[in-house]
Amino acid sequence: MNKQNGAESAVERQPGLDAGRRNLLKLAGTGVAALGAASLFNVSKSEAQSMTTEWDKVFPRSRNVDHQKVIFENRYGITLAGDLYLPKDRATVRLPALAVGGPFGAVKEQSSGLYAQTMAERGFVTLAFDASFTGESGGEPRNVASPDINTEDFSAAVDFLGLHASVDRERIGIIGICGWGGFALNAAAVDKRVKAVATSTMYDMTRVMSKGYDDSVTLEQRTQTLEQLSRQRWEDAANGTPAYQPPYNELKGGEAQLLVDYHDYYRTPRGYHARAVNSGNSWTQTTPLSFMNMPILTYIREISPRPILLIHGEKAHSRYFSETAYEAAAEPKELMIIPGANHIDLYDRVDVIPFDKLTSFFNQHLVA
């Protein structure tokens, strides 16, 4: 037990609350708002094969890695879009690989891409990908999430990596950021090909949607939410299209600091990307339904004997998610708390994100 502070190639196939955050909490226990959709993006398989080839990331391109846009399918036949990063000096040797996802509501051009490119600089083949129904990935309706399908997305990324000529398929790990931290842990529990898993600023989305922040939702509130979500299904069925939540991460003044932090990343040049749900777009109103009765960390102990690394900021409002996951997990496990860091700092602050630790962790555990 250890606690610690501390030229694109062609596409390759393989507390005041802002409106959006307020709605998430309402869906997690205190009601549902009814507003129309913001900008949405439809991506079919054929369209995915002609994805954007320009560099449209929110972080600078590294000269030390090769980058390719790729597509692959998950087990449900949904076409996923990804960015594959490979070390330039890889020669013909098969390398360890990492699939990287998150944050929840983000796209691969944001935090997951930064993590993937940085870890590729450090010798790993890495794949950052858009979740089903979001970004450049396929699936309709747009901007809907599922704990099952999103967990499957990680395993589909492992499928892709394990078939790539530059990858040693027996040395594959995954990194989940924010809400995708929970999906990463769930994927590692069920997919024994994953040899090691790390999370950064982890959220358990099934817990926060079903119980609210700090597990504050009462049974009465939960029942009310489920009643409203259930009836919304009739509205959606009658209209032939889902209703959407308000635009995410808008500020009107007086919001809680965590919402100011989210806005500072998703709605400013620091991290804004037009395809991201969190950058002023919306989830479907009924997205929380599949999260309400499916606690994804139920089998976290079954990750063992494969190692877990949980990284979180000391001052993050979400720190308790990693702490309780750590307590529930079996050895080998490690919880690394970053002094002074908040939740968003671990999205893109390269001087705060412990890339040295991530590198040593995967170098140690992704062994043939």
Rosetta blueprint (number, residue, H / E / L):
1 M L
2 N E
3 K E
4 Q E
5 N L
6 G L
7 A L
8 E L
9 S L
10 A L
11 V L
12 E E
13 R E
14 Q L
15 P L
16 G E
17 L L
18 D L
19 A H
20 G H
21 R H
22 R H
23 N H
24 L H
25 L H
26 K H
27 L H
28 A H
29 G H
30 T H
31 G L
32 V L
33 A L
34 A L
35 L E
36 G L
37 A L
38 A L
39 S L
40 L L
41 F L
42 N L
43 V L
44 S L
45 K H
46 S H
47 E H
48 A H
49 Q L
50 S L
51 M L
52 T L
53 T L
54 E L
55 W L
56 D L
57 K L
58 V L
59 F L
60 P L
61 R L
62 S L
63 R L
64 N L
65 V E
66 D E
67 H E
68 Q E
69 K E
70 V E
71 I E
72 F E
73 E E
74 N L
75 R L
76 Y L
77 G L
78 I L
79 T E
80 L E
81 A E
82 G E
83 D E
84 L E
85 Y E
86 L E
87 P E
88 K L
89 D L
90 R L
91 A L
92 T L
93 V L
94 R L
95 L E
96 P E
97 A E
98 L E
99 A E
100 V E
101 G E
102 G L
103 P L
104 F L
105 G L
106 A L
107 V L
108 K L
109 E L
110 Q L
111 S H
112 S H
113 G H
114 L H
115 Y H
116 A H
117 Q H
118 T H
119 M H
120 A H
121 E H
122 R L
123 G L
124 F L
125 V E
126 T E
127 L E
128 A E
129 F E
130 D L
131 A L
132 S L
133 F L
134 T L
135 G L
136 E L
137 S L
138 G L
139 G L
140 E L
141 P L
142 R L
143 N L
144 V L
145 A L
146 S L
147 P H
148 D H
149 I H
150 N H
151 T H
152 E H
153 D H
154 F H
155 S H
156 A H
157 A H
158 V H
159 D H
160 F H
161 L H
162 G H
163 L L
164 H L
165 A L
166 S L
167 V E
168 D E
169 R E
170 E E
171 R E
172 I E
173 G E
174 I E
175 I E
176 G E
177 I E
178 C L
179 G H
180 W H
181 G H
182 G H
183 F H
184 A H
185 L H
186 N H
187 A H
188 A H
189 A H
190 V H
191 D L
192 K L
193 R L
194 V E
195 K E
196 A E
197 V E
198 A E
199 T E
200 S E
201 T L
202 M L
203 Y L
204 D L
205 M H
206 T H
207 R H
208 V H
209 M H
210 S H
211 K H
212 G L
213 Y H
214 D H
215 D H
216 S L
217 V L
218 T L
219 L H
220 E H
221 Q H
222 R H
223 T H
224 Q H
225 T H
226 L H
227 E H
228 Q H
229 L H
230 S H
231 R H
232 Q H
233 R H
234 W H
235 E H
236 D H
237 A H
238 A H
239 N H
240 G L
241 T L
242 P L
243 A L
244 Y E
245 Q L
246 P L
247 P L
248 Y L
249 N L
250 E L
251 L L
252 K L
253 G L
254 G L
255 E E
256 A L
257 Q H
258 L H
259 L H
260 V H
261 D H
262 Y H
263 H H
264 D H
265 Y H
266 Y H
267 R L
268 T L
269 P L
270 R L
271 G L
272 Y L
273 H L
274 A L
275 R L
276 A L
277 V L
278 N L
279 S L
280 G L
281 N L
282 S L
283 W L
284 T E
285 Q L
286 T L
287 T L
288 P L
289 L H
290 S H
291 F H
292 M H
293 N L
294 M L
295 P L
296 I L
297 L L
298 T L
299 Y L
300 I H
301 R H
302 E H
303 I H
304 S L
305 P L
306 R L
307 P L
308 I E
309 L E
310 L E
311 I E
312 H E
313 G E
314 E L
315 K L
316 A L
317 H L
318 S L
319 R H
320 Y H
321 F H
322 S H
323 E H
324 T H
325 A H
326 Y H
327 E H
328 A H
329 A L
330 A L
331 E L
332 P L
333 K E
334 E E
335 L E
336 M E
337 I E
338 I E
339 P L
340 G L
341 A L
342 N L
343 H L
344 I L
345 D H
346 L H
347 Y H
348 D H
349 R L
350 V L
351 D L
352 V L
353 I L
354 P L
355 F H
356 D H
357 K H
358 L H
359 T H
360 S H
361 F H
362 F H
363 N H
364 Q H
365 H H
366 L L
367 V L
368 A L
